[in-house]
């Protein structure tokens, strides 16, 4: 396993944060969905608030995450809301990809309402640890909860689109822990996945949320078709090294 870990670290170190950024902006369908939404509603403040709201209810989906975010983008492109909570009372029951636990998700959005009244989004983008901490407090959730960490990632996407400025994710924010990450981590260690990736992150100098972006194309898609491989190669000149990660 130590040899495998060494190869993993060598590949990640070679790829670097710019490869992760390329994958996020040119391969991740969720990023594309946000770009389309931003163009269609032409309201930066509303756009950011919608992204945060959608992120905190992105769990126990009835379809893939990519389909969910595309559905979200289409719906709110056509129906820009005046009241986000009210909009979700109509959107979720009609959704094809997020039909489960609707009452719990609406209660979570009720808690979120006062938080997204803030005008500090620019400051939060420069300090995403504070964003995570304040969001977790507003939702009475753990700071390392999967949806909280995921919300940080999507907030970063939204701010990148609005500001045309790239701010790397903080080293202090861990990789989202899900079944995909847990299975893959077992190839290397029986250690807690969060602790393992935190250590790898420090050793290769790539924040965990950006490592998640590198892993997603090869772990999120069981088989990459030619079109997806082309997208990956256009995003990262060392794309072949990304593909090797899946076979470690």
N, C-alpha and C positions, 0 to 999 in steps of 0.2 A: 504493500500500500504506500510506503514511503516513496518508492520510485514513481508511482502514479501521481502522488501529490506534487513531487518535484516537477513532473511534466506539466501538470495543471498550472503551477505557479509560473513556469517558464513561458507558457503560452499566454497567460493573462498579462504577464509583464511585457511581453512583446506587443500584444494588442493595444494595451494602454487605454486611457480614458477617451481618446478621440474616436477609437473604434466603437466603443460603447455609445458615444454620442451619435455617431453615424447610424448605428442600428436603431437607436431610439427615434431619430428624426426621419429616416428613410425606409425602415423596415417595419417598425411597430405600427400596426393598423390602428391602434388606439390614438397614437399621435396624429395620424392622418385624419381620423374622425374629428379630433379636436380642431384641427386646422379648418376643416369644412364648416364646423359650427361657428367658429370665430368669424369667418368670412360672411356667414349668413345672418348673424344677429347684430354685428357691428356695434357692440356695446361691451367694452372691455370689462367693466365692473361686473355686469350681469354674467358674462362668460365665465369669469373666474369663480364666481359664487356657484354657478351651475356645476362646474367641474368638481368643486369640493363636495357639493351635495351629492352628486352622482357617485363619487368615490366612496363615500361613507355608507352607501347602500349597496355597494358592489360585492355582495357575498351571497352564498347559497343560490347561485344563479341557475336558471333553467336552460341555459345555453352557454356557449363559450363567451369568455370575456370580450373577445374581439367583436362578436356579433352584438353583444350588449351595448358596447360603446358606440357602435355604428347605429344601432337603433336609437340610442340616446341622442346622437348627433342629428339624425333625420328628424326626430320628433320635435326637438326644440328649435331646429332651424325653421320649421314650419309654424311653431307655436311658442314664440318668445314669451315667457311668463312675466306677469306683473308681480305675482306672489309665488315664490318657489315651492313652499310647502303645499299650497293649494294645487299647484300644477302637478305635483307628484301624487296627490290623491286621485288624480285622473290617469296619470301616465302609468303608474305601476300596475293597477288592475288590468290595464289593456296591454301591457307589455308581453311580448312573446318570449323574452329571455330573462325576465326577473319577476317571476310570479309568486315566489315563495316568501313566507314570513312578512307579508306586507304590513300588518299592524305594527310589528316590531320596527320595521324600517321607517315607517312614518313617525313613530315615537322618537326615533333617533334623529330624524330631520327636525322635529320640534325642538330638540335640545340644541341643534345646530344653528337655528335661526338667529339668535342673538350674537353668536360668534361671527357669522358672515356679514353682520352689519358693519364690521370694522372697515376702516379706510387705510389699514396698515399693510396692505398686500405687498407693496414694494419693499417695505422693511422686513416683512416675513420672508421674502425671496432671498434677501441677503442673510437671513438667520433662520434657516429652515428647522433647526433644532427647536427654536422658540415656537415656531409654527406647530411642530409636532406636539410639544408639551402643552400649548394652549388649546389645541384641538382635542387632545386626549382629556384634558380637564373639562372642557365644555361637554364632552360626550360621556363623562365619567367612565372612561375606558383606560386600559393599560397603555403605556407609551409604546410598548413593543407589539401591541395587537396588530394582526395582519392588516385589517382595514385602515388603521391609523397610519401605518407605515406606507401602505399603498396610496393613501390620500396624499401623503407628502410627495410621492413620485408623480402623481397626476397634477398636483398643484405646481410642481416644478415644470412639467410640460406646459401647462396653461400660461405660466409666467414667461416661459421662453418664447412662446408664440406671441404674446402681447408685447413684450419688451424687446424682442429680437436680440436678447442678451442671454448668453449661456453662463449659468452659475452652477458649478458642480454640486452634487448632493453631498451633504456632510458625512464624514467618516463615522460619526457617532450614531447614524441611523442605520439599523440593521436591515438585512435582506428579508423580504416577506417570507414567512415560513408556511409552506403548503406541501401537499403530498408530493408534488413534482420535485421540489428541493429536497425533501426528506429522502426520497428514493435515490436521487442522484448522490447525495452526501454519503449514503451507505457504501458507495463504491470506494470511498476514501477512508472512512472512519466510522466508529460507533459513537463518536463525540456528538454532543448537542449541535444540530446544524447551525444555529445562530452563532454559537461560539466559534465553530469551525470557520465559517465564512468571515466572521469578524477578524479572525487571526490571518486568514489568507488575504483579506482586504488590506490589512496593515502591511503585510510583507510585500505585496505587489503595488501598493500605493494607488489602489483604485477603490473608491467608496463602494460599500456593499450594494447600494441600489443600482449602481452602474454595472457591477458584476452580474446582477440579476438580468440586466438588459442583454448582456453577452450570452448568458445561458439560455434565455427564453427562445430564440429561434431554433435551437437544436433540441431543447427539451420540451418546448410547447407544441412543436409540430412533430408528430411521429415520423413522417417521411416528408422531406423537402422536395417539392416539385421543381422543375427547371425554372419556372418563373420566380419562385421564392429564392432559389439559389442566385439568380441574376440580381435580384434586389439586394441580397446580402452582399454580393460582390461589388455592387455599386456603392454600398454604404461603407465598406471596409476593404482596403487593399489586401489585407491578410485574411480574407474570408475563409480560405481553406483551413487556416488554423482554428477558426471558430468551429468548423465542422468536425475537426479532430476531437474537440472537447467531448462531444457526444459519445465517442467510442472509447474513452478512457476507462 
